[in-house]
Amino acid sequence: MNNRNVSSPFTRPVWAEISRARLLHNFSMLQQLASPDIRLAAVVKANAYGHGATLCAPWLAAAGAEWLGVTSVEEGVAVRAVCATQRILVMSGLWQGEAEAVLEHCLTPVVWEPFHLDLLARAARQAKLPPQALPVHLEIDTGMSRQGAAHGGLLEELLRRLREEPDSPLLIEGVLTHFHSPDELDSPVTAAQIAAFATAVDTIAAAGLAPALLHAGNSTSLLTGHGLDALRALAARHHAQLMLRPGLALYGYTPQAGGSVSEREEQSPRLKAEGYGLQPAHSHSLRGGASALEGFQPVLSLKSRIVSLRTIAAGATAGYNGTFRAARSTRLALLPIGYADGLSRLLSGRGHVLVRGHRAPIAGRISMDQTILDVSGIPEAAIGDEAVLLGEQGNDRITAEDLAALCQTIPWEILTSIAARVPRVAVD
Ligand SMILES: *Cc1c(COP(=O)(O)O)cnc(C)c1O
């Protein structure tokens, strides 16, 4: 009944196993797709998509990751503590009081608001940095309307400021944008975003700036190759390096397997029933054929153990509000994991958990800290049995896509919802 294979000292039998071998396998597949000319920023934001950034970032660094992408300065500081030499891109800007940490921990911020430049320039001058000593990456809004400077307005303002301060401590090392629908292969929107990006980069070059890096595109962009030729041509024209920023695929999920859900698909039960993500009709567009999407391996498994068993009579109920009512004598198993651990309450009465290689239905409502399973179909189930909520057991597996489909969300949210109180444990 002890928690085998685990090194960290936790006692409650709820844990997430993180496979180093699988993460590095996925990273190596992405490196091959990027080779030889594309650089990668391995995205480890949101605690490495719930996998544990202080576990995953050093593994990726040791495997050759040159750039690591985080969301905030706080995340950047945490990753810097375990990765001394890698470049760390802070992708969601910065806030007051954070510029000093950017300098102290050698983070590379994405900037677009004029106040970002002010905060950084002031901190850099206080630290007596020479001109162009602090690299920043300028984001261009090409249609996501989330962050970034739109061409014309804010971009002109930023360029004017940089022109008026020729001895600015800031260096525009990179220019980036973000695609909002990289999974819609037949749609012209990514091409339009790339065209808008090219116009902005031309404007920046005309202002006398020569960014060394141009970056755009996520896992889907790299796996499908959609838009890469245009991005390559843009980078070549500006004597810059092209970089992509994959996240989800590092953790073993790809668009074909259900990694991307466009709004259109979310709204359409028919498309949803056909399986969301890239449709087979699109496979001719996939880089290297559909095989580019195969072979990625889920890195995280969420596990618990049966801590109590009981048999209830026909007619008895289980859980809050008695939503589960036994049709016959029913054997129930208790797991000490609940929605406070990130197991969505939407799985109540709908999800399954693997026990002894079989699927046990979740009986009734998931509680904050506990979940009841119907193990009537698994007579050998015993206290201490491992229960797999996410991952493999026997010949079966439950993926983040399976849970996302049941919860009407996306694998990104399933993975990042796993609570901080669940210990992340390296397994190989
Ligand atoms: C999260 C994020 C990515 C990675 O996206 P995936 O779809 O997980 O590969 C890339 N770029 C930016 C700006 C992001 O915020």
The ligand as an SDF file (V2000), in Angstrom:
LIG
                    3D

 15 15  0  0  0  0  0  0  0  0999 V2000
    0.5910   29.2360  -24.4900 C   0  0  0  0  0  0  0  0  0  0  0  0
    1.2750   29.9080  -25.6090 C   0  0  0  0  0  0  0  0  0  0  0  0
    1.9440   29.1560  -26.5870 C   0  0  0  0  0  0  0  0  0  0  0  0
    1.9270   27.6390  -26.6260 C   0  0  0  0  0  0  0  0  0  0  0  0
    0.6970   27.1760  -27.1840 O   0  0  0  0  0  0  0  0  0  0  0  0
    0.3410   25.6030  -27.3510 P   0  0  0  0  0  0  0  0  0  0  0  0
   -0.9200   25.6080  -28.1100 O   0  0  0  0  0  0  0  0  0  0  0  0
    0.1710   25.0610  -25.9730 O   0  0  0  0  0  0  0  0  0  0  0  0
    1.4480   24.9800  -28.0750 O   0  0  0  0  0  0  0  0  0  0  0  0
    2.6480   29.8450  -27.5520 C   0  0  0  0  0  0  0  0  0  0  0  0
    2.6900   31.1990  -27.5670 N   0  0  0  0  0  0  0  0  0  0  0  0
    2.0490   31.9430  -26.6550 C   0  0  0  0  0  0  0  0  0  0  0  0
    2.1260   33.4210  -26.7200 C   0  0  0  0  0  0  0  0  0  0  0  0
    1.3120   31.3260  -25.6550 C   0  0  0  0  0  0  0  0  0  0  0  0
    0.6620   32.0710  -24.7610 O   0  0  0  0  0  0  0  0  0  0  0  0
  1  2  1  0
  2  3  1  0
  2 14  2  0
  3  4  1  0
  3 10  2  0
  4  5  1  0
  5  6  1  0
  6  7  2  0
  6  8  1  0
  6  9  1  0
 10 11  1  0
 11 12  2  0
 12 13  1  0
 12 14  1  0
 14 15  1  0
M  END
$$$$
